[in-house]
Amino acid sequence: MTYQRKIPILECGHEYVREILYGRWKITLIYYIANGVSRPGELQRKIPQAGRRVLDVQLNQLVKHEIISKTVYDEAVARVEYRLTAFGSSLLPVVMTIIEWGNQNIKELKRVTR
């Protein structure tokens, strides 16, 4: 059985961007993968607040949306690595702008989100 979306996406670019980036750790995952953190265990150590299952789900969604690619190496102990795709690399300036804006406004953001 294939998943059928109950609420359709509006035909606006920002709705599709929201669909791809919606998820507590997706922007952080994109940032770390872009900066060379490619193994699931490394990502887990960089984001200890996130459960492994949640990270796996969000990584799989980013793979599905072709933001990152997943390579599984057939070795005695299976090894997995993630990389940004060309499509994902084109999203990186947006991600960096969001991160920079957040850092510049962290005091206000902390105040209004408590």
N, C-alpha and C positions, 0 to 999 in steps of 0.2 A: 504494500500500500504506500503510495507516495503522499507526501505532506501537501495538503491543500491550504493555502493561506486564507484565513477567515476575513482579515481586514486587508483590502488591496493597498498596494503602494500607490500614492498619488503620482502622477506623471510629472514630477519635479525632480531635478537633479539632487537637491538637498535631501529628499526622502530616501533616495538610493544610498547616498553617503551615510545617512543616519542608520540605515539598515546594515551597512557594512561595519560601521564603527560602534554601533550599540553593543555594549558589553563592558562590564566593569574593568577588564584588563586589556582590552584590544589595543588601545593606543599605546599602552606601556609595552605590550608584546611587540608591536611594530617597531617601536623605538629601540628596544633591546636587540631585536633581530637585525635591524639596520646597522647597529653598532657592533655586530660580530658575535652576539650571543646566539648560538644556533642549536644547541642541544636542549632537550626538554628538562633534564636535571639542572642545567645551568639556569634556565629560565625560572624554574621553581625556586632556586636559591636566591635569584635576584628579586623575586616577588614572593617572599615567604608568607605574606598575608593571604595569598590565594591558595585554594585547595588544588591539588593535582588534577582532579576530575574537571574542575571549572576551567583550568588552563587548557586541558586537552580538548574540551568542547569548543572553547574560543579559538584555539589553534586550528581545529578542524574546520570551523566556520571561515576563518581567514584563508585556508587552503581552498575551500569550496568557492569562495568569492575571488580566487586567484590573486590575492594580495601577497600571499607567501606560497612557496612551494615546499613540499615535504619529500625528502629523499630517505629511503630506508636501505641501509647497507646490509647485505646478506653475509653476516659474519657469525662466528661462533656465538657471540653475544650481539644480538641485533642492535644496530646503532641507527639513530634517527637524527637528521639535521634539517633545519628550516632555513630558508633564504627568502629575501624579498624578490618578487618577480619584477619585471619591468613595469607592470601595471602598479604594483605596490610601491615601487620607487617613485612613481609619479605622484603618489599620495603623500610621500614623505614631507614635502614643504608644508602641506596643510597640517600634518601632525606636529611638525616642529613649531609652527605658528601657534597652535593650541597650547603646546607645552610652554613656550615663551610667554604667552599671554597669562597663563596660569601662574608662572613664576613671578611675573611682574605684579600680579594682583593677588598674591597669596594671602595677605592680611585680610583684605576685603572678602575673599572667597571663604576663608575660615570663619569669619564673622557671620556671613549670611547663610552658611550651611550648617550651623550648629543647631 
